[in-house]
Amino acid sequence: MKKFFLIAAAVLLTIAGCNKPNDGGKDDPTPSGKENTPITLTASTTTPVMDKDHQNDDALTLSWNATTNMGTGARIEYAVLIDRQGGNFENGYEVDLGTGVTSLTLTAIELNKIAKEEFGLENGQTAQFDVCVYATIKSNEVDDVISNKVTITLTGFEPKPSVLYMIGSATSVGWDLANAPEMSPIDGEDGGFTWSGELFSGELKFMVTRDGWVPSYNKGDEEGTLYYRDHLWDDPETGERVDDESLPHVDTPDNKFIIAEQGNYKIVLNIEKLTITITKTGGPKYFSMYMVGTAFSEPAEMFRSGYAFLGGHYFKNAGNFHYNVNADGSGDSYFAATAGQEMSATAVSQTSNAEWSVSADKMYHMYLYAREGKEKVYHVAYEPYQEMWIIGSATEAGWDIANAVPMTKVDQWTQKWEGMLKAGELKFTCDRSTDWYGAWYLAKTTDKVPTGEAEPMIFIDKASDAVAATGIKELDQKWIITEQTAGYYTITLDQKSETVIIKKQ
């Protein structure tokens, strides 16, 4: 027998049968010779309403009277036992209720979960189940008490999804089902879900669970419609459902929605009406940007956050540069507004063809804000920090910034450290600003697992005018050390190349 604990949600655990294999050493019979108070079980109905339209409604209420401990003072724990009709509860399930409980109410979806997952009931299949109440009296002097049986009829059904996920190459996680983005239910709309954010050029469909590839909602035959896919394969001759991949089969239709171009989108769908709209909502005009020109030996890709592009560079040689959306110089560009424009000026133009000029042996951080109608650029001269600290849950300091772990200066540009890192996060603070809005070196992506080789970093001074003007003050990407990768590390941070080596020894 298995237990079904009702603690916010149903959890099923294995236990023994309804009739206990031994009585724990209880004397037989009860010493007083008196019969204990029998338990009489009643049900609000023997045919609960079982369908998706009523899945969250109370479908069945079981009620019973309390028994006694025969004056022993022993605790009495109640449980409801469920088994297929005639099964004698040998392979049944128990809803463990604890003490002082004399009723149990189950919704249709809770009954459906028990019947399908624990007794193998199929959608649309009807079966009878026996129910009784078992009172365990925690005393060797008093026998346990079992109620009469009540038989109920249950029909399996496919419940409405309470959550929906997006999956596909158009999403930020690609086909990584375990991390598929979650959609939001639409308040007051049965079956409605919505999502807003950035999508990439690629494919898209919608999943009911992160645990498997069905059920899913795919592109329907008609524009603006969904197709519900509840199984993977059909028999090639009969067209009947096939669940065993080793048998002859053909794939069921798995058509995806196609996102033609990267951009910000809003998705509104309804799984009851099988309708969907995917609307591009604007957002960033550009999703890539490079620093190009004679000041660079090769195009330097910038990091994007929303409408802002960030990049840092040490200019070994003097030269000119501008910004371009493609590394080969094709497509749109951002230039200085006028010829000879100072590096400190923020105006930009997409038509002037004027470039910025930079002197040799200088380092700058560039912040290009590319929101249409509000375009601007900040070129911030950089002097290397002579002190640097490591902070984060992966370090011995945790998030106590006052005690952040100091690195050791190697030269003007380089800092090193070695020691133990545990599972957790880390980043680098240049100033230990106690309001957390100071200067940082961050990872290039969220939850970046160190490669053990030189990898790029992002510098951001959250107290600067450039960061305030470009809306990236909350940028906070960290490296992550896992339980498997925790251990002794050496870290080498190079401000000139804006790279870091986080290497396990």
C-alpha positions as CSV (number, residue, x, y, z in Angstrom):
1,M,0.0,0.0,0.0
2,K,1.1,3.6,-0.6
3,K,0.4,6.8,1.3
4,F,-1.0,9.9,-0.4
5,F,-0.2,12.9,1.9
6,L,-2.2,16.0,1.4
7,I,0.3,18.7,2.1
8,A,-0.5,21.5,-0.4
9,A,-0.2,18.8,-3.2
10,A,-0.5,15.1,-3.4
11,V,2.6,13.1,-2.6
12,L,2.5,9.3,-2.9
13,L,4.7,7.1,-0.7
14,T,4.8,3.3,-0.2
15,I,3.5,1.7,3.0
16,A,2.1,-1.7,4.1
17,G,-1.4,-3.2,3.4
18,C,-4.7,-2.2,5.0
19,N,-4.7,-5.2,7.2
20,K,-1.6,-4.8,9.2
21,P,0.9,-7.8,8.9
22,N,1.5,-7.6,12.6
23,D,-0.1,-5.6,15.4
24,G,3.1,-4.3,17.0
25,G,2.7,-6.6,20.0
26,K,-0.8,-5.5,20.9
27,D,-2.6,-7.7,23.3
28,D,-5.6,-9.5,21.9
29,P,-8.4,-8.8,22.6
30,T,-8.7,-5.3,24.1
31,P,-8.1,-5.9,27.9
32,S,-11.4,-4.4,28.9
33,G,-13.2,-6.9,26.8
34,K,-15.3,-4.1,25.3
35,E,-15.7,-3.4,21.6
36,N,-14.4,0.0,20.6
37,T,-16.6,2.6,18.9
38,P,-17.0,1.5,15.2
39,I,-16.3,3.9,12.4
40,T,-19.0,4.6,9.9
41,L,-17.8,6.0,6.6
42,T,-20.1,8.0,4.3
43,A,-19.5,9.6,0.9
44,S,-21.0,12.8,-0.5
45,T,-21.4,10.9,-3.8
46,T,-20.3,7.5,-5.3
47,T,-20.0,9.0,-8.8
48,P,-17.8,12.1,-8.5
49,V,-17.8,14.5,-11.5
50,M,-14.5,13.8,-13.3
51,D,-13.7,16.1,-16.2
52,K,-11.4,19.0,-17.0
53,D,-14.1,21.6,-16.7
54,H,-14.6,20.7,-13.1
55,Q,-11.0,19.6,-12.3
56,N,-10.5,22.1,-9.5
57,D,-14.0,21.6,-8.0
58,D,-14.5,19.5,-4.8
59,A,-15.5,16.2,-6.3
60,L,-15.8,13.9,-3.2
61,T,-16.1,14.4,0.5
62,L,-15.7,11.5,2.8
63,S,-17.0,11.8,6.4
64,W,-16.8,9.5,9.4
65,N,-17.1,9.5,13.2
66,A,-14.2,9.4,15.6
67,T,-13.4,6.2,17.5
68,T,-11.8,6.1,21.0
69,N,-8.6,5.1,22.7
70,M,-10.6,3.2,25.3
71,G,-9.4,5.5,28.1
72,T,-5.7,4.8,27.5
73,G,-4.8,8.3,26.5
74,A,-3.2,7.0,23.3
75,R,-3.0,9.0,20.1
76,I,-5.4,8.1,17.3
77,E,-4.3,8.6,13.7
78,Y,-6.7,8.4,10.8
79,A,-6.1,7.4,7.2
80,V,-8.3,6.9,4.2
81,L,-7.4,3.8,2.2
82,I,-8.2,3.4,-1.6
83,D,-8.0,0.3,-3.8
84,R,-9.5,-1.1,-6.9
85,Q,-12.8,-2.8,-6.1
86,G,-12.3,-6.2,-4.5
87,G,-8.6,-5.6,-4.0
88,N,-8.8,-5.8,-0.1
89,F,-6.3,-2.8,0.0
90,E,-3.3,-5.2,-0.4
91,N,-2.0,-2.9,-3.2
92,G,-3.9,0.2,-2.3
93,Y,-3.1,3.7,-1.3
94,E,-3.4,5.7,1.9
95,V,-4.2,9.3,2.5
96,D,-2.5,9.9,5.8
97,L,-4.4,12.5,7.8
98,G,-3.0,12.5,11.3
99,T,-5.0,13.0,14.4
100,G,-8.4,14.5,15.1
101,V,-9.6,14.4,11.4
102,T,-13.0,13.1,10.5
103,S,-13.5,14.2,6.9
104,L,-11.5,14.4,3.7
105,T,-12.4,16.4,0.5
106,L,-10.7,15.7,-2.8
107,T,-10.9,17.7,-6.0
108,A,-11.4,16.0,-9.3
109,I,-7.8,16.5,-10.3
110,E,-6.6,14.9,-7.1
111,L,-8.8,11.9,-7.7
112,N,-7.7,11.8,-11.3
113,K,-4.0,11.8,-10.2
114,I,-4.5,8.9,-7.9
115,A,-6.6,6.8,-10.4
116,K,-4.3,7.4,-13.3
117,E,-0.8,7.5,-11.9
118,E,-1.3,4.9,-9.2
119,F,-3.9,2.5,-10.6
120,G,-3.2,3.0,-14.3
121,L,-6.6,4.4,-15.3
122,E,-6.6,5.7,-18.9
123,N,-8.3,8.9,-20.1
124,G,-12.0,8.1,-20.7
125,Q,-11.7,4.8,-18.8
126,T,-14.1,4.1,-15.9
127,A,-13.4,1.9,-12.9
128,Q,-14.7,1.2,-9.4
129,F,-12.7,1.8,-6.3
130,D,-13.2,0.7,-2.7
131,V,-12.6,3.3,0.1
132,C,-12.3,2.8,3.9
133,V,-11.0,4.6,6.9
134,Y,-8.3,3.0,9.1
135,A,-7.7,4.3,12.6
136,T,-4.3,3.5,14.1
137,I,-4.4,3.6,17.9
138,K,-0.9,4.2,19.3
139,S,-1.3,1.7,22.2
140,N,-0.5,-1.9,22.6
141,E,-3.7,-2.3,24.7
142,V,-6.2,-1.2,22.1
143,D,-6.9,-2.7,18.6
144,D,-6.9,-0.5,15.5
145,V,-10.4,0.2,14.0
146,I,-11.4,-0.2,10.3
147,S,-14.6,1.4,8.9
148,N,-17.0,0.0,6.4
149,K,-16.2,0.1,2.7
150,V,-17.7,2.6,0.3
151,T,-17.4,2.0,-3.5
152,I,-17.0,4.9,-5.8
153,T,-16.8,5.2,-9.6
154,L,-14.0,7.2,-11.2
155,T,-13.3,8.2,-14.8
156,G,-9.9,9.3,-16.0
157,F,-9.5,12.5,-17.9
158,E,-6.9,14.8,-19.4
159,P,-6.7,17.8,-17.1
160,K,-6.3,21.4,-18.3
161,P,-2.7,22.5,-18.0
162,S,-2.1,25.0,-15.2
163,V,1.2,26.0,-16.6
164,L,2.7,26.2,-20.1
165,Y,6.3,26.4,-21.3
166,M,8.0,27.6,-24.5
167,I,10.6,25.5,-26.3
168,G,12.5,25.7,-29.5
169,S,15.5,27.4,-31.2
170,A,13.6,30.7,-31.1
171,T,13.9,30.8,-27.3
172,S,16.8,31.8,-25.2
173,V,17.3,28.2,-24.0
174,G,16.9,26.5,-27.4
175,W,15.7,22.9,-27.0
176,D,16.8,22.6,-23.4
177,L,13.4,21.4,-22.1
178,A,14.5,21.4,-18.4
179,N,14.9,25.2,-18.6
180,A,12.1,26.0,-20.9
181,P,10.7,29.5,-20.2
182,E,7.3,29.6,-18.4
183,M,4.3,31.5,-19.7
184,S,1.9,33.4,-17.5
185,P,-1.8,32.5,-17.1
186,I,-4.2,35.2,-18.1
187,D,-6.4,36.2,-15.2
188,G,-10.1,35.5,-15.8
189,E,-9.5,33.8,-19.1
190,D,-10.0,30.0,-19.0
191,G,-7.1,28.4,-20.9
192,G,-5.3,31.7,-21.6
193,F,-1.6,32.2,-21.4
194,T,0.7,35.1,-22.4
195,W,4.4,35.9,-22.6
196,S,6.5,38.9,-23.7
197,G,10.2,39.1,-24.4
198,E,12.9,38.5,-26.9
199,L,12.8,35.7,-29.4
200,F,15.4,34.7,-32.0
201,S,15.1,33.5,-35.5
202,G,14.0,29.9,-35.2
203,E,11.3,27.4,-34.3
204,L,8.8,27.5,-31.4
205,K,6.2,25.3,-29.8
206,F,4.6,25.0,-26.3
207,M,4.9,22.3,-23.7
208,V,2.6,21.2,-20.9
209,T,5.5,19.8,-18.8
210,R,9.3,20.0,-18.6
211,D,9.4,16.2,-18.0
212,G,8.6,15.0,-21.6
213,W,7.9,15.9,-25.2
214,V,4.2,15.3,-25.0
215,P,1.7,16.8,-24.5
216,S,2.5,19.8,-26.6
217,Y,0.7,22.6,-28.5
218,N,2.0,23.0,-32.0
219,K,1.2,25.0,-35.1
220,G,-2.3,24.2,-36.4
221,D,-3.3,23.9,-40.1
222,E,-5.0,27.2,-40.1
223,E,-3.3,30.6,-39.4
224,G,-3.6,31.6,-35.8
225,T,-4.5,28.1,-34.5
226,L,-3.0,25.5,-32.2
227,Y,-2.8,21.7,-32.6
228,Y,-2.8,19.5,-29.5
229,R,-0.3,16.7,-29.7
230,D,-0.9,14.2,-26.9
231,H,1.4,11.3,-28.2
232,L,4.5,10.8,-30.2
233,W,3.7,7.9,-32.6
234,D,0.9,6.3,-34.6
235,D,0.7,2.9,-36.2
236,P,1.6,3.4,-39.9
237,E,-1.2,1.1,-41.0
238,T,-4.0,1.5,-38.6
239,G,-3.3,5.0,-37.4
240,E,-3.8,4.0,-33.8
241,R,-1.6,5.3,-31.0
242,V,1.7,3.6,-30.4
243,D,3.6,4.1,-27.1
244,D,6.3,1.5,-27.6
245,E,9.1,2.9,-29.8
246,S,10.2,-0.6,-30.7
247,L,7.0,-1.2,-32.6
248,P,6.4,0.0,-36.2
249,H,5.4,3.7,-36.0
250,V,5.3,7.0,-37.7
251,D,5.7,10.4,-35.9
252,T,2.5,12.4,-35.2
253,P,2.4,15.9,-36.7
254,D,5.0,18.2,-34.9
255,N,4.7,21.4,-36.8
256,K,6.4,24.4,-35.2
257,F,5.8,28.1,-35.3
258,I,8.5,30.0,-37.2
259,I,10.0,33.2,-35.9
260,A,11.4,34.9,-39.0
261,E,13.6,37.5,-37.3
262,Q,15.0,38.3,-33.9
263,G,13.1,40.8,-31.9
264,N,10.8,41.5,-29.0
265,Y,7.4,39.7,-29.2
266,K,4.2,39.2,-27.3
267,I,2.5,35.8,-27.4
268,V,-1.2,35.4,-26.4
269,L,-2.7,31.9,-26.8
270,N,-5.7,30.0,-25.5
271,I,-5.5,26.2,-25.2
272,E,-9.3,25.8,-24.8
273,K,-10.0,27.7,-28.0
274,L,-6.8,26.5,-29.7
275,T,-6.0,30.1,-30.8
276,I,-2.7,32.1,-30.8
277,T,-1.3,35.4,-31.8
278,I,2.4,36.2,-32.0
279,T,3.0,40.0,-32.3
280,K,6.3,41.7,-32.8
281,T,6.4,44.6,-30.3
282,G,9.4,46.6,-31.2
283,G,12.3,46.7,-28.7
284,P,15.9,46.9,-29.8
285,K,16.5,47.6,-33.5
286,Y,19.9,45.9,-33.4
287,F,21.0,42.7,-31.7
288,S,24.7,42.9,-32.5
289,M,27.3,45.6,-32.7
290,Y,31.0,45.8,-33.5
291,M,33.7,48.3,-33.0
292,V,35.5,48.6,-36.3
293,G,38.2,50.9,-37.9
294,T,41.9,51.4,-38.1
295,A,42.2,51.6,-34.3
296,F,41.3,47.9,-34.2
297,S,43.3,45.0,-35.6
298,E,40.1,43.2,-36.1
299,P,36.4,43.9,-35.4
300,A,35.6,43.8,-31.7
301,E,32.2,42.4,-30.7
302,M,30.3,44.3,-28.1
303,F,28.1,42.9,-25.3
304,R,24.4,43.7,-25.5
305,S,21.9,44.4,-22.7
306,G,18.6,45.7,-23.9
307,Y,19.2,48.8,-26.0
308,A,22.8,49.2,-24.7
309,F,26.1,47.8,-26.2
310,L,29.2,47.6,-24.0
311,G,32.8,47.1,-24.9
312,G,36.3,47.8,-23.5
313,H,39.5,48.1,-25.5
314,Y,43.1,49.0,-24.9
315,F,44.3,51.0,-27.9
316,K,47.9,50.0,-28.5
317,N,48.0,52.1,-31.7
318,A,46.4,55.4,-32.6
319,G,43.6,55.2,-35.1
320,N,40.0,55.8,-36.0
321,F,36.8,53.8,-35.4
322,H,33.0,53.7,-35.5
323,Y,30.3,51.2,-34.7
324,N,28.7,48.7,-37.2
325,V,26.0,46.0,-36.8
326,N,28.1,43.5,-38.7
327,A,31.8,42.5,-38.4
328,D,32.3,42.8,-42.1
329,G,31.2,46.4,-42.1
330,S,27.9,45.8,-44.0
331,G,24.6,47.1,-42.7
332,D,23.9,50.0,-40.5
333,S,26.6,52.0,-38.6
334,Y,26.9,54.6,-35.9
335,F,29.4,57.4,-36.5
336,A,30.5,60.5,-34.7
337,A,28.0,63.3,-35.2
338,T,30.6,65.6,-36.7
339,A,34.2,65.3,-37.9
340,G,36.8,65.8,-35.2
341,Q,34.2,65.1,-32.4
342,E,35.8,64.7,-29.0
343,M,35.7,61.3,-27.3
344,S,33.8,62.9,-24.4
345,A,30.9,64.1,-26.6
346,T,27.8,61.8,-26.7
347,A,26.1,62.6,-30.0
348,V,26.0,60.0,-32.8
349,S,24.9,59.9,-36.4
350,Q,24.1,57.0,-38.8
351,T,24.9,59.0,-41.9
352,S,27.9,61.4,-41.2
353,N,30.6,58.8,-41.9
354,A,32.7,60.7,-39.4
355,E,34.9,58.6,-37.1
356,W,36.3,59.0,-33.6
357,S,40.0,59.3,-33.3
358,V,41.9,57.7,-30.4
359,S,45.5,58.1,-29.2
360,A,47.9,55.2,-28.7
361,D,48.3,53.5,-25.3
362,K,44.9,54.5,-24.0
363,M,42.1,52.3,-22.7
364,Y,38.4,53.2,-23.0
365,H,35.1,51.6,-22.1
366,M,32.4,52.3,-24.7
367,Y,28.7,52.4,-24.0
368,L,26.5,52.8,-27.1
369,Y,22.8,53.4,-26.5
370,A,20.9,52.3,-29.7
371,R,17.3,53.1,-28.8
372,E,15.7,54.8,-31.8
373,G,15.4,58.6,-31.3
374,K,17.5,58.5,-28.1
375,E,20.8,57.3,-29.5
376,K,24.0,58.4,-27.7
377,V,27.5,57.1,-26.9
378,Y,29.8,57.3,-23.9
379,H,33.6,56.8,-24.2
380,V,35.0,56.5,-20.7
381,A,38.8,56.6,-20.2
382,Y,40.0,53.8,-18.0
383,E,42.8,53.5,-15.5
384,P,43.5,50.0,-14.1
385,Y,42.5,49.3,-10.5
386,Q,45.4,48.5,-8.3
387,E,43.2,46.5,-5.9
388,M,40.6,43.9,-6.7
389,W,38.5,41.5,-4.6
390,I,36.4,38.4,-5.1
391,I,32.9,38.3,-3.7
392,G,30.1,35.7,-3.7
393,S,28.7,32.6,-2.1
394,A,31.5,30.5,-3.6
395,T,34.1,32.3,-1.5
396,E,34.8,32.2,2.3
397,A,33.5,35.8,2.6
398,G,30.1,35.0,1.1
399,W,28.3,38.2,0.3
400,D,29.9,40.2,3.0
401,I,31.5,42.9,0.8
402,A,33.4,44.4,3.7
403,N,35.3,41.2,4.0
404,A,35.6,40.4,0.3
405,V,38.5,38.2,-0.6
406,P,41.5,40.3,-1.8
407,M,43.5,39.4,-4.9
408,T,47.2,40.0,-5.2
409,K,48.6,42.6,-7.6
410,V,51.0,41.1,-10.2
411,D,51.5,44.2,-12.3
412,Q,49.6,47.4,-13.2
413,W,47.0,45.4,-15.1
414,T,47.0,41.9,-13.5
415,Q,45.6,40.5,-10.3
416,K,45.9,36.9,-9.1
417,W,44.5,34.7,-6.4
418,E,44.5,31.1,-5.4
419,G,42.5,29.2,-2.8
420,M,39.4,27.1,-2.2
421,L,36.1,27.8,-3.9
422,K,32.9,26.0,-2.9
423,A,29.6,25.6,-4.8
424,G,28.1,29.0,-5.3
425,E,28.5,32.3,-7.3
426,L,31.3,34.8,-7.7
427,K,32.2,38.1,-9.3
428,F,34.9,40.7,-8.9
429,T,34.6,44.1,-7.1
430,C,37.0,46.9,-8.0
431,D,36.0,49.2,-5.1
432,R,34.0,47.2,-2.5
433,S,31.2,49.8,-2.7
434,T,28.8,49.0,0.1
435,D,25.8,50.1,-1.8
436,W,26.7,47.5,-4.5
437,Y,26.5,50.1,-7.2
438,G,30.3,50.5,-7.7
439,A,32.7,49.1,-10.3
440,W,32.6,45.4,-11.2
441,Y,33.9,42.8,-13.5
442,L,31.1,40.4,-14.4
443,A,30.7,37.3,-16.5
444,K,29.7,37.5,-20.1
445,T,26.7,35.3,-19.6
446,T,24.4,34.4,-16.6
447,D,25.6,31.5,-14.4
448,K,28.9,31.1,-16.4
449,V,30.8,28.0,-15.6
450,P,34.5,28.7,-15.8
451,T,36.3,27.1,-18.7
452,G,39.8,27.0,-17.1
453,E,41.0,29.1,-20.0
454,A,41.1,32.9,-20.7
455,E,37.5,34.1,-21.2
456,P,36.0,37.6,-21.7
457,M,34.6,39.7,-18.8
458,I,32.3,42.7,-18.7
459,F,33.4,45.8,-16.9
460,I,30.7,48.1,-15.5
461,D,30.9,51.1,-13.2
462,K,27.4,51.3,-11.9
463,A,28.1,54.7,-10.4
464,S,29.0,56.3,-13.7
465,D,26.8,58.6,-15.8
466,A,27.3,56.3,-18.8
467,V,25.6,53.3,-17.0
468,A,22.8,55.5,-15.6
469,A,22.1,56.9,-19.1
470,T,22.0,53.5,-20.8
471,G,19.8,51.7,-18.3
472,I,22.1,48.9,-17.4
473,K,22.6,49.6,-13.7
474,E,21.0,46.2,-12.7
475,L,23.3,44.1,-14.9
476,D,24.6,41.4,-12.6
477,Q,26.0,38.3,-14.3
478,K,28.2,35.9,-12.2
479,W,30.4,32.9,-12.6
480,I,29.1,29.7,-10.9
481,I,31.0,26.9,-9.2
482,T,29.0,23.7,-8.9
483,E,29.2,20.9,-6.3
484,Q,31.1,18.9,-8.9
485,T,33.6,21.7,-9.7
486,A,34.2,23.0,-6.2
487,G,37.9,22.8,-5.1
488,Y,41.2,24.6,-5.2
489,Y,41.5,27.3,-7.9
490,T,43.9,29.8,-9.3
491,I,42.4,33.0,-10.8
492,T,44.2,35.4,-13.0
493,L,42.4,38.7,-14.0
494,D,43.8,40.8,-16.8
495,Q,42.2,44.3,-17.0
496,K,44.1,45.2,-20.2
497,S,42.6,42.3,-22.2
498,E,39.5,42.1,-20.0
499,T,39.9,38.4,-19.6
500,V,40.0,36.1,-16.6
501,I,41.3,32.6,-16.1
502,I,39.4,30.7,-13.4
503,K,41.3,27.3,-13.3
504,K,40.8,24.4,-11.0
505,Q,44.0,22.8,-9.9
